[in-house]
Amino acid sequence: MPTLMLKDADGKPVKQWELEDKPIVFGRGSAADVTIEDEKMSRKHFTIYKDGDHFAIRDEGSKNGTWVNREQIEVLPLNSGDNIHAGASRFTFHSGLGTMIAEMADGEDGYRTTLRKLKEDL
C-alpha cells in the first residue's frame, strides 16, 4: 500500500498515512483532510491523488510552494522515495511493494533495479 511519511528534522518517521483512491489534502487548516501543525504551511498546501496506476502531487497555490526532491512543483507524478518539502515539514512518498511489482511487470524497471529501490526505501 502506498504511503506518505512525515519525518522530523533528524529524518525519523513521525506519522504515516496510507494512500488510497481518494485524494488527500494536506495543510495546516481545518479544511485540509490531514492537518499538519506547521505555521509555514498554507491552510490547503498540497494534494496527493491517484492518477491512473500511479500517485501524483499537486500544489494548491500555497504561499511557500511545494517542493519535490528540491524542485518546486505545481503538479508532478510521484516515485517511490521522493522527498516532499512543504512549509517546514518534510515527507517521503513510498509506493509500496504492490506498486513496485506492477511497475516491474510493466517493464519499466528490471528485477535488480526494483530490489535496489525497495532497499533504498527501507
N, CA and C of each residue as an Amber inpcrd file, in Angstrom:
protein
   366
   0.8510000  -1.1820000   0.0000000   0.0000000   0.0000000   0.0000000
   0.8940000   1.2410000   0.0000000   0.6790000   2.1690000  -0.9380000
   1.4500000   3.4120000  -0.9570000   1.2020000   4.2350000   0.3080000
   2.2650000   4.9100000   0.7680000   2.1610000   5.7180000   1.9830000
   2.8840000   7.0430000   1.8230000   2.4950000   8.0030000   2.6650000
   3.2120000   9.2610000   2.8000000   3.6510000   9.3350000   4.2530000
   4.9460000   9.5640000   4.4730000   5.5040000   9.5660000   5.8150000
   6.0090000  10.9630000   6.1700000   5.5690000  11.4800000   7.3090000
   6.0710000  12.7410000   7.8630000   7.3100000  12.4110000   8.6770000
   8.3760000  13.1970000   8.4870000   9.6280000  12.9520000   9.2040000
  10.0090000  14.1730000  10.0310000  10.7230000  13.9270000  11.1360000
  11.2040000  15.0360000  11.9510000  12.5040000  15.5840000  11.3490000
  13.0980000  16.5750000  12.0110000  14.3000000  17.2290000  11.4890000
  15.4670000  16.2630000  11.3320000  15.4860000  15.1720000  12.1060000
  16.5470000  14.1740000  12.0160000  16.2440000  13.0890000  10.9830000
  15.0990000  13.1880000  10.3130000  14.7110000  12.2030000   9.3110000
  14.0110000  10.9840000   9.8710000  13.6700000  11.0270000  11.1480000
  12.9720000   9.8950000  11.7630000  11.4680000  10.0090000  11.5080000
  10.8080000   8.8840000  11.2290000   9.3570000   8.9050000  10.9700000
   8.5770000   9.4010000  12.1880000   7.6030000  10.2790000  11.9160000
   6.7310000  10.8140000  12.9600000   5.3240000  10.2610000  12.8000000
   4.8370000  10.2680000  11.5560000   3.4860000   9.8000000  11.2600000
   3.4450000   9.3070000   9.8270000   2.4880000   8.4200000   9.5480000
   2.3740000   7.8450000   8.2120000   0.9060000   7.7110000   7.8350000
   0.6050000   7.9880000   6.5650000  -0.7570000   7.8550000   6.0530000
  -0.7480000   6.8930000   4.8840000  -1.7100000   5.9670000   4.8720000
  -1.8860000   5.0820000   3.7220000  -2.6700000   5.8400000   2.6630000
  -2.2290000   5.7370000   1.4240000  -2.8600000   6.4580000   0.3220000
  -3.7530000   5.5050000  -0.4530000  -4.9680000   5.9400000  -0.6970000
  -5.9280000   5.1250000  -1.4390000  -6.3980000   5.9000000  -2.6570000
  -7.5360000   5.5270000  -3.2140000  -8.0350000   6.1640000  -4.4370000
  -8.5180000   7.5940000  -4.2200000  -8.9470000   7.9270000  -3.0160000
  -9.4890000   9.2530000  -2.7200000  -8.3540000  10.2730000  -2.5400000
  -8.4360000  11.4440000  -3.1950000  -7.4180000  12.4830000  -2.9910000
  -7.3700000  12.9170000  -1.5220000  -6.1710000  13.2620000  -1.0520000
  -5.9820000  13.7280000   0.3200000  -5.2940000  15.0790000   0.2830000
  -5.9230000  16.0820000   0.9190000  -5.3670000  17.4290000   1.0040000
  -4.6130000  17.5570000   2.3280000  -3.3590000  18.0190000   2.2580000
  -2.5300000  18.2530000   3.4310000  -2.3630000  19.7570000   3.6190000
  -2.4500000  20.2170000   4.8590000  -2.2630000  21.6330000   5.1580000
  -2.4170000  21.8830000   6.6440000  -2.3400000  23.1600000   7.0350000
  -2.4440000  23.4840000   8.4630000  -3.8560000  23.8690000   8.8740000
  -4.7480000  24.0330000   7.9200000  -6.1010000  24.4800000   8.2190000
  -7.0770000  23.3410000   8.4440000  -8.2050000  23.6930000   9.0330000
  -9.2270000  22.6850000   9.3430000  -9.9160000  22.1510000   8.0730000
  -9.8020000  22.8530000   6.9530000 -10.4140000  22.3840000   5.7020000
  -9.5760000  21.2870000   5.0360000  -8.3370000  21.0960000   5.4900000
  -7.4870000  20.0400000   4.9400000  -7.9440000  18.6890000   5.4890000
  -7.7600000  17.6390000   4.6860000  -8.0760000  16.2880000   5.1540000
  -7.1130000  15.8590000   6.2550000  -5.8470000  16.2560000   6.1020000
  -4.8170000  15.9690000   7.1000000  -4.2420000  17.2980000   7.5530000
  -4.3820000  17.5830000   8.8410000  -3.8850000  18.8430000   9.4050000
  -2.4920000  18.6320000   9.9690000  -1.5490000  19.4610000   9.5050000
  -0.1640000  19.4290000   9.9650000   0.0910000  20.6970000  10.7650000
   0.6140000  20.5460000  11.9720000   0.9210000  21.7050000  12.8030000
   2.2360000  22.3120000  12.3390000   2.1280000  23.2250000  11.3800000
   3.2880000  23.8690000  10.7760000   2.8250000  25.2360000  10.2780000
   3.2470000  26.2980000  10.9580000   2.8040000  27.6560000  10.6070000
   3.2600000  28.0870000   9.2210000   4.2630000  27.4350000   8.6660000
   4.7590000  27.8090000   7.3420000   3.9900000  27.1240000   6.2140000
   3.1420000  26.1530000   6.5710000   2.2920000  25.5210000   5.5620000
   1.0430000  26.3650000   5.3580000   0.5160000  26.3400000   4.1550000
  -0.7500000  27.0010000   3.8620000  -1.8980000  26.1760000   4.4160000
  -3.0680000  26.7980000   4.5320000  -4.2210000  26.0690000   5.0650000
  -4.5150000  24.8150000   4.2440000  -4.4680000  24.9500000   2.9250000
  -4.5280000  23.8110000   1.9930000  -3.2510000  23.9040000   1.1730000
  -2.2790000  23.0790000   1.5040000  -0.9520000  23.2340000   0.9010000
  -0.7700000  22.3720000  -0.3500000  -1.0030000  21.0550000  -0.2250000
  -0.8530000  20.1770000  -1.3860000  -1.8320000  19.0130000  -1.2920000
  -2.0710000  18.4090000  -2.4520000  -2.9520000  17.2480000  -2.5500000
  -2.1780000  16.0910000  -3.1610000  -2.3640000  14.9140000  -2.5870000
  -1.8390000  13.6740000  -3.1730000  -3.0480000  12.9300000  -3.7240000
  -2.9660000  12.5070000  -4.9690000  -4.1140000  11.8550000  -5.5940000
  -3.6620000  10.7500000  -6.5360000  -4.5770000   9.8300000  -6.7840000
  -4.3240000   8.7140000  -7.7060000  -4.5120000   9.2250000  -9.1240000
  -3.5380000   8.9360000  -9.9760000  -3.5780000   9.3480000 -11.3660000
  -3.2860000   8.1090000 -12.2140000  -4.3330000   7.3950000 -12.5940000
  -4.1540000   6.1350000 -13.3100000  -3.5840000   5.0870000 -12.3730000
  -2.4390000   4.5240000 -12.7400000  -1.7960000   3.4900000 -11.9280000
  -0.8290000   4.0610000 -10.9030000  -0.6130000   5.3700000 -10.9140000
   0.3770000   5.9880000 -10.0410000  -0.2580000   7.0880000  -9.1910000
   0.5260000   7.6200000  -8.2800000   0.0930000   8.7540000  -7.4780000
   0.8150000  10.0000000  -7.9510000   0.1680000  11.1430000  -7.7350000
   0.7410000  12.4250000  -8.1190000   0.5100000  13.4200000  -6.9890000
   1.2420000  14.5200000  -7.0490000   1.1150000  15.5860000  -6.0650000
   0.8140000  16.8900000  -6.8030000  -0.0510000  17.7090000  -6.1970000
  -0.4250000  18.9990000  -6.7800000  -0.3360000  20.0640000  -5.6900000
   0.3910000  21.1340000  -5.9530000   0.4180000  22.2770000  -5.0450000
  -0.9280000  22.9800000  -5.1500000  -1.4690000  23.4100000  -4.0290000
  -2.7940000  24.0520000  -4.0100000  -2.6820000  25.5720000  -3.9160000
  -1.6890000  26.1460000  -4.6120000  -1.4970000  27.5920000  -4.5920000
  -0.9070000  28.0740000  -3.2830000  -0.0820000  27.2420000  -2.6660000
   0.4990000  27.5720000  -1.3650000   1.4310000  28.7720000  -1.4530000
   1.5530000  29.4810000  -0.3440000   2.3940000  30.6730000  -0.2880000
   3.8750000  30.3340000  -0.4460000   4.3350000  29.2710000   0.2150000
   5.7520000  28.9110000   0.1970000   6.0990000  27.8300000  -0.8140000
   5.1150000  27.3410000  -1.5370000   5.3630000  26.3440000  -2.5630000
   5.5010000  24.9360000  -2.0150000   5.3890000  23.9860000  -2.9180000
   5.6100000  22.5740000  -2.6140000   6.8230000  22.1450000  -3.4240000
   7.7300000  21.4550000  -2.7630000   8.9990000  21.0630000  -3.3670000
   9.1320000  19.5470000  -3.3350000   9.5300000  18.9560000  -4.4450000
   9.7840000  17.5170000  -4.5170000  11.2210000  17.3470000  -4.9890000
  12.0070000  16.6750000  -4.1580000  13.4290000  16.4640000  -4.4610000
  14.1270000  17.7750000  -4.8200000  13.8340000  18.8100000  -4.0220000
  14.4590000  20.1480000  -4.1220000  14.0470000  20.9510000  -5.3520000
  12.9850000  20.5160000  -6.0330000  12.4700000  21.2520000  -7.1910000
  11.0530000  21.7080000  -6.8760000  10.7620000  22.9970000  -7.0680000
   9.4070000  23.4800000  -6.8340000   8.4970000  22.9380000  -7.9240000
   7.3210000  22.4840000  -7.5020000   6.4030000  21.8450000  -8.4580000
   5.0210000  22.4920000  -8.3840000   4.2580000  22.2890000  -9.4460000
   2.8230000  22.5890000  -9.4360000   2.0690000  21.2720000  -9.4270000
   2.4160000  20.3860000 -10.3700000   1.8560000  19.0310000 -10.4590000
   2.9970000  18.1080000 -10.8740000   3.0600000  16.9300000 -10.2330000
   4.1500000  16.0140000 -10.5510000   3.7600000  14.5840000 -10.2010000
   4.0320000  13.6150000 -11.0900000   3.8540000  12.2070000 -10.7060000
   4.8920000  11.8720000  -9.6320000   4.5020000  11.0350000  -8.6730000
   5.4100000  10.6720000  -7.5860000   6.0690000   9.3230000  -7.8440000
   7.3230000   9.2270000  -7.4500000   8.0840000   7.9800000  -7.4960000
   8.4480000   7.5840000  -6.0750000   8.5690000   6.3030000  -5.8490000
   8.9210000   5.8260000  -4.5160000  10.2380000   6.4520000  -4.0670000
  10.2430000   6.9670000  -2.8500000  11.4330000   7.6090000  -2.2970000
  11.4810000   9.1040000  -2.5110000  10.5070000   9.6780000  -3.2290000
  10.5040000  11.1290000  -3.4280000  10.3720000  11.8420000  -2.0890000
  11.1730000  12.8960000  -1.9230000  11.1320000  13.7200000  -0.7200000
  10.3460000  14.9870000  -0.9980000   9.3650000  15.2560000  -0.1500000
   8.4700000  16.4030000  -0.3160000   8.7190000  17.3840000   0.8160000
   8.8420000  18.6580000   0.4650000   9.0520000  19.7220000   1.4380000
   7.8970000  20.7100000   1.2840000   7.1660000  20.9220000   2.3720000
   6.0470000  21.8680000   2.3810000   6.1120000  22.6330000   3.6980000
   6.2210000  23.9680000   3.6200000   6.4300000  24.7410000   4.8370000
   7.7520000  24.3070000   5.4420000   7.7370000  23.9950000   6.7460000
   8.9310000  23.4800000   7.4150000   8.8710000  21.9600000   7.5510000
   7.8720000  21.3380000   6.9590000   7.6530000  19.8970000   7.1140000
   8.2810000  19.1120000   5.9700000   8.7420000  17.9000000   6.3190000
   9.3660000  17.0060000   5.3530000   8.5910000  15.6970000   5.3140000
   8.3320000  15.2150000   4.1080000   7.5900000  13.9740000   3.8920000
   8.3660000  13.1160000   2.9020000   8.1070000  11.8080000   2.9370000
   8.6470000  10.8940000   1.9240000   7.5100000  10.0240000   1.4230000
   7.4220000   9.9070000   0.0920000   6.4280000   9.0620000  -0.5400000
   7.0300000   7.6820000  -0.7610000   6.2650000   6.6380000  -0.4060000
   6.6610000   5.2480000  -0.6470000   5.5550000   4.5870000  -1.4500000
   5.9210000   4.0220000  -2.6000000   4.8950000   3.4670000  -3.4820000
   4.3280000   2.1510000  -2.9840000   5.0460000   1.4400000  -2.1520000
   4.5460000   0.1620000  -1.6540000   4.9790000  -0.9820000  -2.5450000
   5.0670000  -2.1440000  -1.9770000   5.5650000  -3.3230000  -2.6790000
   4.6840000  -3.7050000  -3.8660000   3.3620000  -3.6360000  -3.7060000
   2.4600000  -3.9980000  -4.8000000   2.6740000  -3.1260000  -6.0290000
   2.8640000  -1.8220000  -5.8180000   3.0990000  -0.9020000  -6.9270000
   4.4250000  -1.2080000  -7.5990000   5.4470000  -1.5140000  -6.7910000
   6.7560000  -1.8210000  -7.3700000   6.7060000  -3.0880000  -8.2150000
   5.9800000  -4.0890000  -7.7560000   5.8590000  -5.3290000  -8.5220000
   5.1170000  -5.0700000  -9.8330000   4.0590000  -4.2610000  -9.7900000
   3.3120000  -3.9300000 -11.0120000   4.1980000  -3.1660000 -11.9980000
   5.0160000  -2.2290000 -11.4840000   5.9200000  -1.4760000 -12.3530000
   6.9450000  -2.4030000 -12.9900000   7.4360000  -3.3520000 -12.2060000
   8.4080000  -4.2990000 -12.7370000   7.7630000  -5.1570000 -13.8280000
   6.5350000  -5.5710000 -13.6210000   5.8290000  -6.3880000 -14.6110000
   5.5760000  -5.6090000 -15.8950000   5.3810000  -4.2820000 -15.7700000
   5.1700000  -3.4400000 -16.9430000   6.4590000  -3.1970000 -17.7200000
   7.5950000  -3.6210000 -17.1550000   8.8570000  -3.4890000 -17.8630000
   9.5730000  -2.1800000 -17.6630000   9.0950000  -1.3240000 -16.7300000
   9.7610000  -0.0480000 -16.5090000  11.1250000  -0.2450000 -15.8570000
  11.2280000  -1.1810000 -14.9210000  12.4780000  -1.4880000 -14.2440000
  12.6570000  -2.9900000 -14.1950000  13.8930000  -3.4140000 -14.1910000
  14.1820000  -4.8230000 -14.0390000  14.1220000  -5.2470000 -12.5800000
  14.2740000  -6.5240000 -12.3760000  14.2140000  -7.1190000 -11.0460000
  15.2370000  -6.4900000 -10.0970000  16.4920000  -6.3630000 -10.5350000
  17.5460000  -5.8110000  -9.6710000  17.2970000  -4.3460000  -9.3410000
  16.8480000  -3.5770000 -10.3090000  16.5640000  -2.1600000 -10.0670000
  15.4280000  -2.0130000  -9.0670000  14.3890000  -2.8240000  -9.2040000
  13.2580000  -2.7780000  -8.2860000  13.6930000  -3.1500000  -6.8730000
  14.5080000  -4.1770000  -6.7340000  15.0010000  -4.5670000  -5.4070000
  15.8700000  -3.4740000  -4.7950000  16.6980000  -2.8190000  -5.6150000
  17.5450000  -1.7250000  -5.1190000  16.6650000  -0.5810000  -4.6120000
  15.6230000  -0.2310000  -5.3610000  14.7230000   0.8430000  -4.9390000
  14.0250000   0.4750000  -3.6360000  13.6040000  -0.7740000  -3.5280000
  12.9380000  -1.2290000  -2.3220000  13.8770000  -1.1300000  -1.1290000
  15.1170000  -1.5400000  -1.3160000  16.1130000  -1.4670000  -0.2530000
  16.3690000  -0.0190000   0.1600000  16.4420000   0.9020000  -0.8050000
  16.6530000   2.3170000  -0.5140000  15.4990000   2.8930000   0.2790000
  14.2780000   2.4430000   0.0100000  13.0970000   2.9360000   0.7170000
  13.0500000   2.4800000   2.1700000  13.6790000   1.3450000   2.4490000
  13.6630000   0.8280000   3.8240000  14.6690000   1.5750000   4.5980000
